[in-house]
Amino acid sequence: MTGGIIEIDLHGFRYEEALACVEKKVMSADKSVYRIRLIHGYHGGTALRKMAQEEFGWGRNPRVLRVENGANPGITELVLREY
């Protein structure tokens, strides 16, 4: 973790494994964490990007404010609170 951001490298994870890992981090994040950065990759990570958008977007998880695209197509960010 660096400065309120948790990074999770999901390379090699299957959908169910990635979902369980991310849910655990979201639920255990303390008040200092405002963003969770999911590193899933671009070519092989599109299923995991879609998982993040579907499972954590649109108010599905009360701890996640919104889902944003990262600095490149291989990253998705879950915003837990405004910085």
PyMOL Python script that loads the backbone (N, CA, C, O; Angstrom):
from pymol import cmd

cmd.read_pdbstr("""\
ATOM      1  N   MET A   1       0.851  -1.186   0.000  1.00  0.00           N
ATOM      2  CA  MET A   1       0.000   0.000   0.000  1.00  0.00           C
ATOM      3  C   MET A   1       0.890   1.239   0.000  1.00  0.00           C
ATOM      4  O   MET A   1       1.881   1.312   0.726  1.00  0.00           O
ATOM      5  N   THR A   2       0.519   2.200  -0.821  1.00  0.00           N
ATOM      6  CA  THR A   2       1.267   3.457  -0.857  1.00  0.00           C
ATOM      7  C   THR A   2       0.296   4.621  -0.757  1.00  0.00           C
ATOM      8  O   THR A   2      -0.508   4.842  -1.663  1.00  0.00           O
ATOM      9  N   GLY A   3       0.365   5.361   0.330  1.00  0.00           N
ATOM     10  CA  GLY A   3      -0.404   6.585   0.475  1.00  0.00           C
ATOM     11  C   GLY A   3      -1.899   6.472   0.270  1.00  0.00           C
ATOM     12  O   GLY A   3      -2.482   7.299  -0.432  1.00  0.00           O
ATOM     13  N   GLY A   4      -2.535   5.483   0.855  1.00  0.00           N
ATOM     14  CA  GLY A   4      -3.982   5.364   0.759  1.00  0.00           C
ATOM     15  C   GLY A   4      -4.474   4.582  -0.445  1.00  0.00           C
ATOM     16  O   GLY A   4      -5.680   4.485  -0.672  1.00  0.00           O
ATOM     17  N   ILE A   5      -3.548   4.019  -1.224  1.00  0.00           N
ATOM     18  CA  ILE A   5      -3.923   3.226  -2.389  1.00  0.00           C
ATOM     19  C   ILE A   5      -3.398   1.808  -2.208  1.00  0.00           C
ATOM     20  O   ILE A   5      -2.210   1.603  -1.959  1.00  0.00           O
ATOM     21  N   ILE A   6      -4.284   0.840  -2.334  1.00  0.00           N
ATOM     22  CA  ILE A   6      -3.888  -0.567  -2.320  1.00  0.00           C
ATOM     23  C   ILE A   6      -3.796  -1.021  -3.768  1.00  0.00           C
ATOM     24  O   ILE A   6      -4.720  -0.789  -4.548  1.00  0.00           O
ATOM     25  N   GLU A   7      -2.693  -1.667  -4.139  1.00  0.00           N
ATOM     26  CA  GLU A   7      -2.546  -2.232  -5.475  1.00  0.00           C
ATOM     27  C   GLU A   7      -2.645  -3.746  -5.389  1.00  0.00           C
ATOM     28  O   GLU A   7      -2.003  -4.378  -4.550  1.00  0.00           O
ATOM     29  N   ILE A   8      -3.463  -4.319  -6.272  1.00  0.00           N
ATOM     30  CA  ILE A   8      -3.626  -5.767  -6.330  1.00  0.00           C
ATOM     31  C   ILE A   8      -3.289  -6.222  -7.743  1.00  0.00           C
ATOM     32  O   ILE A   8      -3.929  -5.802  -8.707  1.00  0.00           O
ATOM     33  N   ASP A   9      -2.285  -7.078  -7.862  1.00  0.00           N
ATOM     34  CA  ASP A   9      -1.893  -7.626  -9.163  1.00  0.00           C
ATOM     35  C   ASP A   9      -2.703  -8.896  -9.400  1.00  0.00           C
ATOM     36  O   ASP A   9      -2.535  -9.887  -8.690  1.00  0.00           O
ATOM     37  N   LEU A  10      -3.576  -8.865 -10.392  1.00  0.00           N
ATOM     38  CA  LEU A  10      -4.478  -9.974 -10.672  1.00  0.00           C
ATOM     39  C   LEU A  10      -4.015 -10.844 -11.841  1.00  0.00           C
ATOM     40  O   LEU A  10      -4.766 -11.703 -12.302  1.00  0.00           O
ATOM     41  N   HIS A  11      -2.804 -10.634 -12.319  1.00  0.00           N
ATOM     42  CA  HIS A  11      -2.291 -11.464 -13.409  1.00  0.00           C
ATOM     43  C   HIS A  11      -2.327 -12.934 -12.997  1.00  0.00           C
ATOM     44  O   HIS A  11      -1.858 -13.289 -11.916  1.00  0.00           O
ATOM     45  N   GLY A  12      -2.875 -13.777 -13.845  1.00  0.00           N
ATOM     46  CA  GLY A  12      -2.928 -15.208 -13.584  1.00  0.00           C
ATOM     47  C   GLY A  12      -4.135 -15.659 -12.784  1.00  0.00           C
ATOM     48  O   GLY A  12      -4.330 -16.862 -12.609  1.00  0.00           O
ATOM     49  N   PHE A  13      -4.941 -14.749 -12.298  1.00  0.00           N
ATOM     50  CA  PHE A  13      -6.132 -15.109 -11.538  1.00  0.00           C
ATOM     51  C   PHE A  13      -7.273 -15.447 -12.497  1.00  0.00           C
ATOM     52  O   PHE A  13      -7.393 -14.867 -13.576  1.00  0.00           O
ATOM     53  N   ARG A  14      -8.098 -16.388 -12.083  1.00  0.00           N
ATOM     54  CA  ARG A  14      -9.348 -16.631 -12.791  1.00  0.00           C
ATOM     55  C   ARG A  14     -10.412 -15.715 -12.187  1.00  0.00           C
ATOM     56  O   ARG A  14     -10.205 -15.131 -11.124  1.00  0.00           O
ATOM     57  N   TYR A  15     -11.546 -15.593 -12.868  1.00  0.00           N
ATOM     58  CA  TYR A  15     -12.625 -14.688 -12.476  1.00  0.00           C
ATOM     59  C   TYR A  15     -12.973 -14.842 -10.995  1.00  0.00           C
ATOM     60  O   TYR A  15     -12.956 -13.866 -10.246  1.00  0.00           O
ATOM     61  N   GLU A  16     -13.288 -16.067 -10.577  1.00  0.00           N
ATOM     62  CA  GLU A  16     -13.742 -16.312  -9.202  1.00  0.00           C
ATOM     63  C   GLU A  16     -12.652 -15.983  -8.184  1.00  0.00           C
ATOM     64  O   GLU A  16     -12.926 -15.412  -7.129  1.00  0.00           O
ATOM     65  N   GLU A  17     -11.406 -16.352  -8.515  1.00  0.00           N
ATOM     66  CA  GLU A  17     -10.293 -16.072  -7.611  1.00  0.00           C
ATOM     67  C   GLU A  17     -10.081 -14.563  -7.469  1.00  0.00           C
ATOM     68  O   GLU A  17      -9.883 -14.052  -6.367  1.00  0.00           O
ATOM     69  N   ALA A  18     -10.126 -13.870  -8.595  1.00  0.00           N
ATOM     70  CA  ALA A  18      -9.933 -12.417  -8.565  1.00  0.00           C
ATOM     71  C   ALA A  18     -11.045 -11.742  -7.781  1.00  0.00           C
ATOM     72  O   ALA A  18     -10.784 -10.849  -6.975  1.00  0.00           O
ATOM     73  N   LEU A  19     -12.278 -12.159  -8.010  1.00  0.00           N
ATOM     74  CA  LEU A  19     -13.414 -11.576  -7.298  1.00  0.00           C
ATOM     75  C   LEU A  19     -13.271 -11.764  -5.792  1.00  0.00           C
ATOM     76  O   LEU A  19     -13.478 -10.820  -5.030  1.00  0.00           O
ATOM     77  N   ALA A  20     -12.924 -12.961  -5.358  1.00  0.00           N
ATOM     78  CA  ALA A  20     -12.767 -13.233  -3.923  1.00  0.00           C
ATOM     79  C   ALA A  20     -11.645 -12.383  -3.326  1.00  0.00           C
ATOM     80  O   ALA A  20     -11.791 -11.851  -2.225  1.00  0.00           O
ATOM     81  N   CYS A  21     -10.547 -12.255  -4.033  1.00  0.00           N
ATOM     82  CA  CYS A  21      -9.412 -11.468  -3.552  1.00  0.00           C
ATOM     83  C   CYS A  21      -9.782  -9.994  -3.422  1.00  0.00           C
ATOM     84  O   CYS A  21      -9.479  -9.362  -2.410  1.00  0.00           O
ATOM     85  N   VAL A  22     -10.428  -9.455  -4.433  1.00  0.00           N
ATOM     86  CA  VAL A  22     -10.787  -8.037  -4.421  1.00  0.00           C
ATOM     87  C   VAL A  22     -11.846  -7.764  -3.357  1.00  0.00           C
ATOM     88  O   VAL A  22     -11.745  -6.775  -2.631  1.00  0.00           O
ATOM     89  N   GLU A  23     -12.851  -8.617  -3.253  1.00  0.00           N
ATOM     90  CA  GLU A  23     -13.883  -8.430  -2.216  1.00  0.00           C
ATOM     91  C   GLU A  23     -13.261  -8.414  -0.827  1.00  0.00           C
ATOM     92  O   GLU A  23     -13.635  -7.595   0.013  1.00  0.00           O
ATOM     93  N   LYS A  24     -12.321  -9.308  -0.583  1.00  0.00           N
ATOM     94  CA  LYS A  24     -11.656  -9.366   0.726  1.00  0.00           C
ATOM     95  C   LYS A  24     -10.925  -8.056   1.021  1.00  0.00           C
ATOM     96  O   LYS A  24     -11.011  -7.529   2.130  1.00  0.00           O
ATOM     97  N   LYS A  25     -10.206  -7.533   0.023  1.00  0.00           N
ATOM     98  CA  LYS A  25      -9.470  -6.274   0.218  1.00  0.00           C
ATOM     99  C   LYS A  25     -10.422  -5.096   0.421  1.00  0.00           C
ATOM    100  O   LYS A  25     -10.169  -4.229   1.258  1.00  0.00           O
ATOM    101  N   VAL A  26     -11.506  -5.063  -0.336  1.00  0.00           N
ATOM    102  CA  VAL A  26     -12.475  -3.971  -0.206  1.00  0.00           C
ATOM    103  C   VAL A  26     -13.078  -3.975   1.202  1.00  0.00           C
ATOM    104  O   VAL A  26     -13.180  -2.929   1.842  1.00  0.00           O
ATOM    105  N   MET A  27     -13.469  -5.142   1.672  1.00  0.00           N
ATOM    106  CA  MET A  27     -14.131  -5.225   2.971  1.00  0.00           C
ATOM    107  C   MET A  27     -13.160  -4.999   4.141  1.00  0.00           C
ATOM    108  O   MET A  27     -13.583  -4.559   5.210  1.00  0.00           O
ATOM    109  N   SER A  28     -11.872  -5.292   3.951  1.00  0.00           N
ATOM    110  CA  SER A  28     -10.918  -5.131   5.054  1.00  0.00           C
ATOM    111  C   SER A  28     -10.165  -3.805   5.014  1.00  0.00           C
ATOM    112  O   SER A  28      -9.370  -3.523   5.911  1.00  0.00           O
ATOM    113  N   ALA A  29     -10.401  -2.989   3.992  1.00  0.00           N
ATOM    114  CA  ALA A  29      -9.702  -1.702   3.878  1.00  0.00           C
ATOM    115  C   ALA A  29     -10.120  -0.764   5.014  1.00  0.00           C
ATOM    116  O   ALA A  29     -11.307  -0.620   5.308  1.00  0.00           O
ATOM    117  N   ASP A  30      -9.143  -0.138   5.639  1.00  0.00           N
ATOM    118  CA  ASP A  30      -9.471   0.796   6.719  1.00  0.00           C
ATOM    119  C   ASP A  30      -9.729   2.197   6.156  1.00  0.00           C
ATOM    120  O   ASP A  30      -9.722   2.397   4.942  1.00  0.00           O
ATOM    121  N   LYS A  31      -9.951   3.141   7.033  1.00  0.00           N
ATOM    122  CA  LYS A  31     -10.347   4.502   6.630  1.00  0.00           C
ATOM    123  C   LYS A  31      -9.260   5.249   5.853  1.00  0.00           C
ATOM    124  O   LYS A  31      -9.564   6.197   5.128  1.00  0.00           O
ATOM    125  N   SER A  32      -8.008   4.839   5.994  1.00  0.00           N
ATOM    126  CA  SER A  32      -6.929   5.532   5.287  1.00  0.00           C
ATOM    127  C   SER A  32      -6.901   5.187   3.795  1.00  0.00           C
ATOM    128  O   SER A  32      -6.292   5.912   3.008  1.00  0.00           O
ATOM    129  N   VAL A  33      -7.540   4.112   3.407  1.00  0.00           N
ATOM    130  CA  VAL A  33      -7.553   3.675   2.007  1.00  0.00           C
ATOM    131  C   VAL A  33      -8.691   4.374   1.274  1.00  0.00           C
ATOM    132  O   VAL A  33      -9.849   4.294   1.682  1.00  0.00           O
ATOM    133  N   TYR A  34      -8.348   5.052   0.197  1.00  0.00           N
ATOM    134  CA  TYR A  34      -9.386   5.721  -0.583  1.00  0.00           C
ATOM    135  C   TYR A  34      -9.512   5.154  -1.986  1.00  0.00           C
ATOM    136  O   TYR A  34     -10.448   5.498  -2.708  1.00  0.00           O
ATOM    137  N   ARG A  35      -8.580   4.283  -2.389  1.00  0.00           N
ATOM    138  CA  ARG A  35      -8.605   3.748  -3.743  1.00  0.00           C
ATOM    139  C   ARG A  35      -7.934   2.379  -3.763  1.00  0.00           C
ATOM    140  O   ARG A  35      -6.918   2.168  -3.102  1.00  0.00           O
ATOM    141  N   ILE A  36      -8.511   1.449  -4.530  1.00  0.00           N
ATOM    142  CA  ILE A  36      -7.897   0.145  -4.753  1.00  0.00           C
ATOM    143  C   ILE A  36      -7.624   0.021  -6.245  1.00  0.00           C
ATOM    144  O   ILE A  36      -8.535   0.092  -7.070  1.00  0.00           O
ATOM    145  N   ARG A  37      -6.362  -0.163  -6.570  1.00  0.00           N
ATOM    146  CA  ARG A  37      -5.915  -0.241  -7.969  1.00  0.00           C
ATOM    147  C   ARG A  37      -5.767  -1.707  -8.356  1.00  0.00           C
ATOM    148  O   ARG A  37      -4.956  -2.434  -7.782  1.00  0.00           O
ATOM    149  N   LEU A  38      -6.557  -2.129  -9.330  1.00  0.00           N
ATOM    150  CA  LEU A  38      -6.516  -3.503  -9.822  1.00  0.00           C
ATOM    151  C   LEU A  38      -5.661  -3.547 -11.083  1.00  0.00           C
ATOM    152  O   LEU A  38      -5.980  -2.895 -12.077  1.00  0.00           O
ATOM    153  N   ILE A  39      -4.593  -4.304 -11.041  1.00  0.00           N
ATOM    154  CA  ILE A  39      -3.702  -4.452 -12.194  1.00  0.00           C
ATOM    155  C   ILE A  39      -4.020  -5.806 -12.818  1.00  0.00           C
ATOM    156  O   ILE A  39      -3.639  -6.850 -12.287  1.00  0.00           O
ATOM    157  N   HIS A  40      -4.716  -5.779 -13.941  1.00  0.00           N
ATOM    158  CA  HIS A  40      -5.190  -7.019 -14.565  1.00  0.00           C
ATOM    159  C   HIS A  40      -4.588  -7.273 -15.933  1.00  0.00           C
ATOM    160  O   HIS A  40      -4.753  -8.365 -16.477  1.00  0.00           O
ATOM    161  N   GLY A  41      -3.905  -6.315 -16.497  1.00  0.00           N
ATOM    162  CA  GLY A  41      -3.328  -6.475 -17.823  1.00  0.00           C
ATOM    163  C   GLY A  41      -4.326  -6.099 -18.903  1.00  0.00           C
ATOM    164  O   GLY A  41      -5.525  -5.970 -18.654  1.00  0.00           O
ATOM    165  N   TYR A  42      -3.810  -5.928 -20.086  1.00  0.00           N
ATOM    166  CA  TYR A  42      -4.649  -5.450 -21.188  1.00  0.00           C
ATOM    167  C   TYR A  42      -5.196  -6.586 -22.044  1.00  0.00           C
ATOM    168  O   TYR A  42      -6.412  -6.701 -22.196  1.00  0.00           O
ATOM    169  N   HIS A  43      -4.345  -7.414 -22.596  1.00  0.00           N
ATOM    170  CA  HIS A  43      -4.803  -8.441 -23.529  1.00  0.00           C
ATOM    171  C   HIS A  43      -5.529  -9.571 -22.812  1.00  0.00           C
ATOM    172  O   HIS A  43      -6.665  -9.889 -23.163  1.00  0.00           O
ATOM    173  N   GLY A  44      -4.905 -10.175 -21.827  1.00  0.00           N
ATOM    174  CA  GLY A  44      -5.530 -11.274 -21.113  1.00  0.00           C
ATOM    175  C   GLY A  44      -6.390 -10.831 -19.947  1.00  0.00           C
ATOM    176  O   GLY A  44      -7.070 -11.656 -19.337  1.00  0.00           O
ATOM    177  N   GLY A  45      -6.378  -9.558 -19.625  1.00  0.00           N
ATOM    178  CA  GLY A  45      -7.077  -9.075 -18.438  1.00  0.00           C
ATOM    179  C   GLY A  45      -8.438  -8.469 -18.700  1.00  0.00           C
ATOM    180  O   GLY A  45      -9.048  -7.909 -17.789  1.00  0.00           O
ATOM    181  N   THR A  46      -8.929  -8.569 -19.926  1.00  0.00           N
ATOM    182  CA  THR A  46     -10.210  -7.918 -20.227  1.00  0.00           C
ATOM    183  C   THR A  46     -11.364  -8.540 -19.454  1.00  0.00           C
ATOM    184  O   THR A  46     -12.303  -7.833 -19.089  1.00  0.00           O
ATOM    185  N   ALA A  47     -11.319  -9.839 -19.197  1.00  0.00           N
ATOM    186  CA  ALA A  47     -12.375 -10.485 -18.404  1.00  0.00           C
ATOM    187  C   ALA A  47     -12.351  -9.975 -16.969  1.00  0.00           C
ATOM    188  O   ALA A  47     -13.401  -9.814 -16.347  1.00  0.00           O
ATOM    189  N   LEU A  48     -11.156  -9.721 -16.443  1.00  0.00           N
ATOM    190  CA  LEU A  48     -11.048  -9.215 -15.076  1.00  0.00           C
ATOM    191  C   LEU A  48     -11.455  -7.755 -14.994  1.00  0.00           C
ATOM    192  O   LEU A  48     -12.006  -7.324 -13.981  1.00  0.00           O
ATOM    193  N   ARG A  49     -11.192  -6.984 -16.049  1.00  0.00           N
ATOM    194  CA  ARG A  49     -11.665  -5.599 -16.090  1.00  0.00           C
ATOM    195  C   ARG A  49     -13.192  -5.582 -16.086  1.00  0.00           C
ATOM    196  O   ARG A  49     -13.811  -4.794 -15.370  1.00  0.00           O
ATOM    197  N   LYS A  50     -13.785  -6.444 -16.878  1.00  0.00           N
ATOM    198  CA  LYS A  50     -15.248  -6.537 -16.937  1.00  0.00           C
ATOM    199  C   LYS A  50     -15.810  -6.984 -15.580  1.00  0.00           C
ATOM    200  O   LYS A  50     -16.852  -6.490 -15.150  1.00  0.00           O
ATOM    201  N   MET A  51     -15.124  -7.917 -14.907  1.00  0.00           N
ATOM    202  CA  MET A  51     -15.538  -8.377 -13.584  1.00  0.00           C
ATOM    203  C   MET A  51     -15.583  -7.209 -12.610  1.00  0.00           C
ATOM    204  O   MET A  51     -16.547  -7.055 -11.861  1.00  0.00           O
ATOM    205  N   ALA A  52     -14.531  -6.381 -12.622  1.00  0.00           N
ATOM    206  CA  ALA A  52     -14.468  -5.242 -11.704  1.00  0.00           C
ATOM    207  C   ALA A  52     -15.619  -4.277 -11.964  1.00  0.00           C
ATOM    208  O   ALA A  52     -16.245  -3.791 -11.022  1.00  0.00           O
ATOM    209  N   GLN A  53     -15.898  -4.000 -13.221  1.00  0.00           N
ATOM    210  CA  GLN A  53     -16.971  -3.069 -13.566  1.00  0.00           C
ATOM    211  C   GLN A  53     -18.342  -3.625 -13.200  1.00  0.00           C
ATOM    212  O   GLN A  53     -19.194  -2.896 -12.691  1.00  0.00           O
ATOM    213  N   GLU A  54     -18.555  -4.904 -13.457  1.00  0.00           N
ATOM    214  CA  GLU A  54     -19.861  -5.504 -13.175  1.00  0.00           C
ATOM    215  C   GLU A  54     -20.099  -5.756 -11.697  1.00  0.00           C
ATOM    216  O   GLU A  54     -21.202  -5.520 -11.203  1.00  0.00           O
ATOM    217  N   GLU A  55     -19.097  -6.225 -10.990  1.00  0.00           N
ATOM    218  CA  GLU A  55     -19.276  -6.613  -9.591  1.00  0.00           C
ATOM    219  C   GLU A  55     -19.182  -5.444  -8.613  1.00  0.00           C
ATOM    220  O   GLU A  55     -19.736  -5.511  -7.516  1.00  0.00           O
ATOM    221  N   PHE A  56     -18.481  -4.364  -9.004  1.00  0.00           N
ATOM    222  CA  PHE A  56     -18.272  -3.267  -8.068  1.00  0.00           C
ATOM    223  C   PHE A  56     -18.850  -1.939  -8.553  1.00  0.00           C
ATOM    224  O   PHE A  56     -18.862  -0.968  -7.797  1.00  0.00           O
ATOM    225  N   GLY A  57     -19.319  -1.877  -9.770  1.00  0.00           N
ATOM    226  CA  GLY A  57     -19.900  -0.650 -10.296  1.00  0.00           C
ATOM    227  C   GLY A  57     -21.386  -0.548  -9.990  1.00  0.00           C
ATOM    228  O   GLY A  57     -21.995  -1.490  -9.483  1.00  0.00           O
ATOM    229  N   TRP A  58     -21.948   0.580 -10.298  1.00  0.00           N
ATOM    230  CA  TRP A  58     -23.393   0.820 -10.201  1.00  0.00           C
ATOM    231  C   TRP A  58     -23.962   0.539  -8.812  1.00  0.00           C
ATOM    232  O   TRP A  58     -25.086   0.052  -8.690  1.00  0.00           O
ATOM    233  N   GLY A  59     -23.198   0.842  -7.772  1.00  0.00           N
ATOM    234  CA  GLY A  59     -23.712   0.721  -6.412  1.00  0.00           C
ATOM    235  C   GLY A  59     -23.866  -0.697  -5.904  1.00  0.00           C
ATOM    236  O   GLY A  59     -24.572  -0.918  -4.920  1.00  0.00           O
ATOM    237  N   ARG A  60     -23.235  -1.655  -6.538  1.00  0.00           N
ATOM    238  CA  ARG A  60     -23.380  -3.059  -6.117  1.00  0.00           C
ATOM    239  C   ARG A  60     -22.703  -3.344  -4.787  1.00  0.00           C
ATOM    240  O   ARG A  60     -23.166  -4.196  -4.030  1.00  0.00           O
ATOM    241  N   ASN A  61     -21.621  -2.648  -4.492  1.00  0.00           N
ATOM    242  CA  ASN A  61     -20.941  -2.826  -3.221  1.00  0.00           C
ATOM    243  C   ASN A  61     -21.001  -1.491  -2.487  1.00  0.00           C
ATOM    244  O   ASN A  61     -20.532  -0.481  -3.011  1.00  0.00           O
ATOM    245  N   PRO A  62     -21.567  -1.469  -1.293  1.00  0.00           N
ATOM    246  CA  PRO A  62     -21.740  -0.196  -0.583  1.00  0.00           C
ATOM    247  C   PRO A  62     -20.431   0.508  -0.227  1.00  0.00           C
ATOM    248  O   PRO A  62     -20.450   1.708   0.048  1.00  0.00           O
ATOM    249  N   ARG A  63     -19.310  -0.186  -0.221  1.00  0.00           N
ATOM    250  CA  ARG A  63     -18.030   0.440   0.121  1.00  0.00           C
ATOM    251  C   ARG A  63     -17.353   1.084  -1.083  1.00  0.00           C
ATOM    252  O   ARG A  63     -16.423   1.874  -0.921  1.00  0.00           O
ATOM    253  N   VAL A  64     -17.813   0.753  -2.295  1.00  0.00           N
ATOM    254  CA  VAL A  64     -17.195   1.283  -3.511  1.00  0.00           C
ATOM    255  C   VAL A  64     -18.044   2.426  -4.052  1.00  0.00           C
ATOM    256  O   VAL A  64     -19.201   2.230  -4.423  1.00  0.00           O
ATOM    257  N   LEU A  65     -17.468   3.605  -4.094  1.00  0.00           N
ATOM    258  CA  LEU A  65     -18.156   4.794  -4.577  1.00  0.00           C
ATOM    259  C   LEU A  65     -18.353   4.736  -6.092  1.00  0.00           C
ATOM    260  O   LEU A  65     -19.440   5.015  -6.599  1.00  0.00           O
ATOM    261  N   ARG A  66     -17.272   4.364  -6.816  1.00  0.00           N
ATOM    262  CA  ARG A  66     -17.360   4.231  -8.274  1.00  0.00           C
ATOM    263  C   ARG A  66     -16.155   3.462  -8.794  1.00  0.00           C
ATOM    264  O   ARG A  66     -15.172   3.257  -8.082  1.00  0.00           O
ATOM    265  N   VAL A  67     -16.250   3.043 -10.047  1.00  0.00           N
ATOM    266  CA  VAL A  67     -15.169   2.339 -10.728  1.00  0.00           C
ATOM    267  C   VAL A  67     -14.641   3.264 -11.818  1.00  0.00           C
ATOM    268  O   VAL A  67     -15.416   3.841 -12.580  1.00  0.00           O
ATOM    269  N   GLU A  68     -13.307   3.404 -11.890  1.00  0.00           N
ATOM    270  CA  GLU A  68     -12.688   4.269 -12.900  1.00  0.00           C
ATOM    271  C   GLU A  68     -11.649   3.486 -13.685  1.00  0.00           C
ATOM    272  O   GLU A  68     -11.064   2.527 -13.183  1.00  0.00           O
ATOM    273  N   ASN A  69     -11.430   3.908 -14.925  1.00  0.00           N
ATOM    274  CA  ASN A  69     -10.327   3.368 -15.703  1.00  0.00           C
ATOM    275  C   ASN A  69      -9.038   3.918 -15.131  1.00  0.00           C
ATOM    276  O   ASN A  69      -8.998   5.045 -14.637  1.00  0.00           O
ATOM    277  N   GLY A  70      -7.984   3.120 -15.200  1.00  0.00           N
ATOM    278  CA  GLY A  70      -6.696   3.541 -14.677  1.00  0.00           C
ATOM    279  C   GLY A  70      -5.902   4.346 -15.686  1.00  0.00           C
ATOM    280  O   GLY A  70      -6.435   4.800 -16.699  1.00  0.00           O
ATOM    281  N   ALA A  71      -4.628   4.516 -15.399  1.00  0.00           N
ATOM    282  CA  ALA A  71      -3.734   5.297 -16.254  1.00  0.00           C
ATOM    283  C   ALA A  71      -3.505   4.625 -17.606  1.00  0.00           C
ATOM    284  O   ALA A  71      -3.133   5.288 -18.574  1.00  0.00           O
ATOM    285  N   ASN A  72      -3.725   3.311 -17.677  1.00  0.00           N
ATOM    286  CA  ASN A  72      -3.637   2.593 -18.946  1.00  0.00           C
ATOM    287  C   ASN A  72      -4.732   1.529 -18.970  1.00  0.00           C
ATOM    288  O   ASN A  72      -5.343   1.270 -17.933  1.00  0.00           O
ATOM    289  N   PRO A  73      -4.999   0.906 -20.114  1.00  0.00           N
ATOM    290  CA  PRO A  73      -6.111  -0.052 -20.213  1.00  0.00           C
ATOM    291  C   PRO A  73      -5.943  -1.309 -19.362  1.00  0.00           C
ATOM    292  O   PRO A  73      -6.897  -2.071 -19.212  1.00  0.00           O
ATOM    293  N   GLY A  74      -4.774  -1.543 -18.811  1.00  0.00           N
ATOM    294  CA  GLY A  74      -4.543  -2.716 -17.980  1.00  0.00           C
ATOM    295  C   GLY A  74      -4.798  -2.496 -16.507  1.00  0.00           C
ATOM    296  O   GLY A  74      -4.494  -3.357 -15.681  1.00  0.00           O
ATOM    297  N   ILE A  75      -5.363  -1.329 -16.169  1.00  0.00           N
ATOM    298  CA  ILE A  75      -5.621  -0.981 -14.766  1.00  0.00           C
ATOM    299  C   ILE A  75      -7.057  -0.500 -14.610  1.00  0.00           C
ATOM    300  O   ILE A  75      -7.561   0.265 -15.432  1.00  0.00           O
ATOM    301  N   THR A  76      -7.712  -0.958 -13.542  1.00  0.00           N
ATOM    302  CA  THR A  76      -9.028  -0.454 -13.154  1.00  0.00           C
ATOM    303  C   THR A  76      -8.918  -0.034 -11.693  1.00  0.00           C
ATOM    304  O   THR A  76      -8.270  -0.712 -10.895  1.00  0.00           O
ATOM    305  N   GLU A  77      -9.550   1.078 -11.345  1.00  0.00           N
ATOM    306  CA  GLU A  77      -9.466   1.574  -9.979  1.00  0.00           C
ATOM    307  C   GLU A  77     -10.845   1.628  -9.330  1.00  0.00           C
ATOM    308  O   GLU A  77     -11.814   2.109  -9.918  1.00  0.00           O
ATOM    309  N   LEU A  78     -10.904   1.125  -8.114  1.00  0.00           N
ATOM    310  CA  LEU A  78     -12.121   1.194  -7.309  1.00  0.00           C
ATOM    311  C   LEU A  78     -11.952   2.368  -6.349  1.00  0.00           C
ATOM    312  O   LEU A  78     -11.030   2.375  -5.533  1.00  0.00           O
ATOM    313  N   VAL A  79     -12.821   3.341  -6.441  1.00  0.00           N
ATOM    314  CA  VAL A  79     -12.752   4.509  -5.571  1.00  0.00           C
ATOM    315  C   VAL A  79     -13.642   4.255  -4.365  1.00  0.00           C
ATOM    316  O   VAL A  79     -14.856   4.097  -4.494  1.00  0.00           O
ATOM    317  N   LEU A  80     -13.021   4.219  -3.187  1.00  0.00           N
ATOM    318  CA  LEU A  80     -13.770   3.964  -1.959  1.00  0.00           C
ATOM    319  C   LEU A  80     -14.278   5.265  -1.332  1.00  0.00           C
ATOM    320  O   LEU A  80     -15.341   5.288  -0.711  1.00  0.00           O
ATOM    321  N   ARG A  81     -13.524   6.330  -1.495  1.00  0.00           N
ATOM    322  CA  ARG A  81     -13.940   7.652  -1.017  1.00  0.00           C
ATOM    323  C   ARG A  81     -13.141   8.697  -1.770  1.00  0.00           C
ATOM    324  O   ARG A  81     -12.120   8.390  -2.385  1.00  0.00           O
ATOM    325  N   GLU A  82     -13.607   9.920  -1.718  1.00  0.00           N
ATOM    326  CA  GLU A  82     -12.893  11.017  -2.355  1.00  0.00           C
ATOM    327  C   GLU A  82     -11.647  11.348  -1.549  1.00  0.00           C
ATOM    328  O   GLU A  82     -11.660  11.273  -0.321  1.00  0.00           O
ATOM    329  N   TYR A  83     -10.592  11.708  -2.223  1.00  0.00           N
ATOM    330  CA  TYR A  83      -9.338  12.049  -1.558  1.00  0.00           C
ATOM    331  C   TYR A  83      -9.343  13.470  -1.112  1.00  0.00           C
ATOM    332  O   TYR A  83      -8.365  13.938  -0.529  1.00  0.00           O
TER     333      TYR A  83
END
""", "prot")
cmd.dss("prot")
cmd.show_as("cartoon", "prot")
cmd.util.cbc("prot")
cmd.orient("prot")
